[in-house]
Amino acid sequence: MQTGYIGLGAMGAPMARNLAQAGFLAGVWNRTPAKALSLADELGVTAAADPAALAAQVAVVFICVSADADVLAVVEALLPGIKPGAVVVDCSTVSSVTAQRAAHLLAEKGAHFLDAPVSGGVEGARQGSLVMMVGGDAEALVRVQPVLQAVAARIVHFGPSGAGQSCKAVNQIMAAGIAQAVTEALAFGSAMHLPMEQVIDVVAGGAAGNWFLQRRGKTMVAGSFQPGFKLCLHHKDLLLCRELAQQLDMPLPVTEQTIADYATLMAQGHGDEDISALYRLKLADKAAS
């Protein structure tokens, strides 16, 4: 099944590589042409002139971009070339309203839209081990399942358009709470002058162990915050969660604290670092007390 990929950032590029390795990838497009040309040359596929040209040559189009406006702009740009029956798989994290709008636009052309945000970080994208949360037509999902399996180890359908994004909102809120707890606890351990690598090894093997601690604990206590998931993007996602929570009249205190903390870090120039940079604030709080 011929597939195209739009959005070749930290997540998109490794996902495109996995699709190529599985024999599905036919072409790519990126807002920065040089990035698309470089990856297309590496993988032996076409660098399309625009999204419509890419859509015209494939049956499945992946999208992985940063924001709601970007998703809608890409969908509108590929409409002139989209084939009836084609499936657009959006792995971006955006609002469920945006997913529903994109699905409506594509339905008018006889095509399908699956909102399919992913979790697992850059490591998961490289390894093809992402978790994918899907909303949209169940039959369309079954049809493209072999393609999705090239990038994701677990694919779960949650219902109609927007349902995948709703599940991703749950994930992002939980990730905020975990980041707060882990960074606070490690700053606490550091303040007690414990050997932090040993602390992380022991705690990670017990009831408090988690993905974030295992993969980010030792790097954060060493002062390294290379992005697996950029802080500024999680901030954007949490703003979407806040909007949804307001509609539900539901308070999200940990989410609100994380939004505020991220805003502080972004103002200090740390927006492109990993979300583990939250550790910076916990250390600063200790130093200021």
N, C-alpha and C positions, 0 to 999 in steps of 0.2 A: 504494500500500500504506500504509494508515493506521498511523502510528507515534506512540509516546509516549516522553517522555524523563523520567527520574528522576535527580536530582542536578545542580543548576544552578550549579556552582562555576566555577572559572577555566577548566576544560576543557569542562564540560558545557554551559554557556550558549552559547558560540560554536558548539559542535557542533549544539545545538538550532536555532540560527539558520540554519545551513546546511541542516539538514533542512527547515526551514520554507521557505527560499528554493527548495528543489527540489520543494516541493509535497507532502512526505510527513508533516509534523508535524501531529498532531491535538490533542495535549494534553501537559501537563507536570505534574510534581509535585516538590516539594522539601520537605525537613524544615522549612525556614523558609518559612511560607506566603507572606509578603510578597514574597519573591524570585520565587516561582512566579507570583503574581498579576501582578507587574510585567512579567515576561517574556511571560506569556500575553497581556496587554493589548498589548504591543509587537508581538507576532507574529500576533495575531488568532486564538489557539487557546484551548482550554479549560484552566483550572487545576483539575485533578481534586481531589476531596475527600481521596482517599487512594490508595495504589498499586493496590488492588483495583479501584477505580472507573476508574482510567486503563486498567488491563489489559482491562477489560470493553469498552472502546470501540475498541481497536486490535488489529492483527495482529502488530505488532513493538513490543517495549519495550526501550529502551536504559536501561542503568544506568551511572552514573559517580559512585562514592562513594569514600571514603578508605580503608576498612579491611575486613578479612574479616568481622567481626561485622556491619558495616553492610550488606554485600552479602547475607548470609544473612537479616538482618532484613527487607530490602526484598523479597527473593524470597518469604519466608514471608508478608509482608503482601499481596503481589499474588496469591497462590495462589487466594483465593476468587473472584477475577474473571477469572483467566486462561482463555483459550479453547483448546480442543483444536486443536493445529496451530500455535498461536502460537509466536513465536520471541523469546526474551529474549537481548539482546546486551549482555554486561557488559564495559564498557571500563575498569573499575577495574583496579588492579594489586593482586592478592591471591595467595594460595597456590594451587597446583594442587589441593590437597585441598579447599579451599573451592569451587573451580570444580566439582569432581566431586560434591560434596555438593549444590550448587545444581542441577546437571544432574539428579541423582537426584530431588530434590523436584519439579522441573517435569515430569520424565518420568512421574511418578505421576498427573499431570493431563493427560497426552497432549500436553504442550508441549515445546519444544526450548530448550536453553541453549547459547549460544556464548560461551566466554570469549574476549574480543577486546580485550586491552589494546593501547594505542596508544603511539606515540612520535612526537615532533615538537614537543612543547611547546605553549605557548599560541599561539605564532605559527602552528603547523601546524593547531591547532584552528580558528583564525580563518579561515585560508586554505583549509581543506578539503583539506590536503595531508598529513595524518597517514599514518603507516605502521601497519597493523593486523595483529596476530599472532593467528591464530584457532585455537581448539581446539573440537571438537564435530562434530556430524553434517554430513557433506559436502553432503548434499542440502538441508538447511536453510540452509546457507551459500549455496548457489547460488540458492535462492529469494529470499533477502534481499540478494543482491549489489547490485542497483540502489540500494537504500536505503543500504547501506554506502558506496557510491561517492560519496554526497553529502558524506561527512565524511572519507574516506580516499583518498589517491592510489594506495596500494599495499596490497593485501589478500592475505595468504598463509595458507593452511591448513596446519597442522602435524600434525594427527592428532586423536585423540579428546579428550574433555573434559579440560582441564588442560594440554594441549600448548601452547596459546597462552600461558598463564602461565609455563610452563617457558622458552619462548623469551624472554619479557619479562625473566625473571631474568638471562638471558645479557646482554641489553641493559643492565640496571641495573648489573651488575658492570662491564661495559665503560665505562659512563658514569662510574662512580666512578674508574676508572683514568685516564680522559681528564681528568676534573676535577682529579685530583691532579697529573698531569703539566703541564697548562696553567697552573694557579695557581702551582705551584712555579717553572716556567720564567719566568713573567712577573714574579714577585717577584724572581727572580735578575736579570732584565734591569733592573728598577727599581733594585735595589741598585747596579748599575753606572752608574746615571744616564743610561741610554739614552733617546732619545725614543720612548716606548712605543707611541704610535699608529703610528709608522713601522715599528717592530719588528713589530707585529701585522699590518700590511698586507703586509710582505715575507714573514713566516713563513707566513701564511695562504695564500699563493700557491705554497708549496713542498710538499715531501714531508711536513712536519709539520702542514700545514693540516688543519683539522677543523671540524665544525659548531659545537662549543662555543667554540672560539677565534674563529671568524668572528662569532658572534652575541653573545658575552658578554665577549670580550677587552677591547674599548674601554670598556665600561660598568664592568667591575670595576676597571680601572686608574684610572678616574675616581672610584671610591668609590661607585658606584651598584649596588645589588643588588636591584632590583625583581624580584619573582618571575616567572620563566617556569616554573620547576619548584621548588617549595618544598623547602628543605633538610630540613625535618622529615619530608616525605613520602618523600624519597629514603632517609632514615635508616630509616624504617619498611620500605621495600622491601628494603633491604640486610639487615635482620634476617631477613626471609623467605629471602633468599639464603643467609644463614648457616645457617638451619635445614636447608635442602635440602643444603647442602654437608656438614653434619655427618652427615646420613643417608648420603651418598656417601663419607664418610671422606676428604674432600678439603679441604686447607687453602686459604684465600683470604686471603693476607696483605694485599693492597691493600684488599680489602673491609673487613677488620678494622681497618686504619688509618683508613679513611674513616668507619666507624661511630664510632670513638673521637673523631675530629676533629669530626664532626657533633655528638656528645654535648657536647663542649666548647663549640661555638658555640651550641647550644641552651641550655645553662646560662647563657650570656652574653646570652640574649634574642634570638638571631638565627635562630630556627627557622623563621620565616615569610619569611625572605629567600630569594633564589635560591641554588642550590647553588654559584654562583660566589663566594658569601661565604666559601668555603674560602680565598680569597685573603687574607682578614683574618688567618688563622692563619699563613700563609706570611710575611706582613709582620711579624707579631708575633714569629715565630721568629727572623727576621733582627734585629729590634730587641733581642731578649733575648740574642743571641749576642755 
